[in-house]
Amino acid sequence: MSEPISSGSTWDEDKLLISAISRTNPRLGYYALRLVDVDAGQARELPVREEIELGATVEEIGQRIRQRAGRRSRGTPC
């Protein structure tokens, strides 16, 4: 999931963030629907490893969003 953050413009960083969010969004949707199916007895739980990996991906995206917000709060144009 991780791409190196370029040392270029903030737009380069934003493009990487947008890409990461776009790739992760369908996985989150699948995860949410799977939880509903598990609750209804229609599916098995996801493997723990997959759930941990998704959580780590979401945490990484959250950190990148916080970094972007920090740049914006310091007046760096995004």
C-alpha positions in Angstrom: 0.0 0.0 0.0 2.8 2.4 0.8 4.1 4.7 -1.8 7.0 6.9 -1.0 6.0 10.5 -0.5 7.8 12.6 -3.1 9.9 15.5 -2.1 8.2 17.5 -4.8 5.1 19.6 -4.6 2.2 19.1 -2.2 0.1 18.3 -5.2 2.3 15.2 -5.7 1.7 14.2 -2.1 -2.1 14.8 -2.6 -2.2 12.7 -5.7 -0.6 9.8 -3.8 -3.1 10.3 -1.0 -6.0 10.4 -3.4 -4.7 7.2 -5.0 -4.4 5.4 -1.6 -7.9 6.5 -0.6 -9.3 5.4 -4.0 -7.8 1.9 -3.7 -8.8 1.5 0.0 -12.4 2.7 -0.3 -13.7 -0.5 -2.1 -12.0 -2.6 0.5 -13.7 -0.8 3.3 -17.1 -1.2 1.6 -16.4 -4.9 1.2 -15.4 -5.1 4.8 -18.5 -3.4 6.1 -20.8 -5.6 4.0 -18.9 -8.7 5.1 -19.5 -7.7 8.7 -23.2 -7.4 8.1 -23.2 -10.8 6.3 -21.3 -12.4 9.2 -23.8 -11.0 11.7 -26.6 -12.4 9.6 -24.9 -15.8 9.5 -24.4 -15.5 5.7 -20.6 -15.5 5.7 -17.5 -16.4 7.6 -15.4 -13.9 9.4 -12.5 -12.5 7.3 -9.1 -13.9 8.2 -7.6 -12.0 11.0 -4.5 -11.1 8.9 -6.7 -9.4 6.3 -8.5 -7.4 9.0 -5.2 -6.3 10.5 -3.8 -5.3 7.1 -6.9 -3.3 6.3 -6.7 -1.6 9.7 -3.0 -0.7 9.1 -3.8 0.7 5.7 -6.6 2.9 7.2 -4.2 4.1 9.9 -1.6 5.0 7.3 -4.2 7.0 5.3 -5.3 8.7 8.5 -1.7 9.7 9.3 -1.3 11.1 5.8 -4.6 13.1 6.1 -3.3 14.5 9.4 0.0 15.5 7.7 -1.9 17.2 5.0 -4.0 19.1 7.5 -0.9 20.1 9.3 0.6 21.5 6.1 -2.6 23.4 5.5 -2.7 24.8 9.1 0.8 26.2 8.5 -0.3 28.0 5.4 1.3 25.7 2.9 -1.0 25.6 -0.1 -2.3 22.2 -0.9 
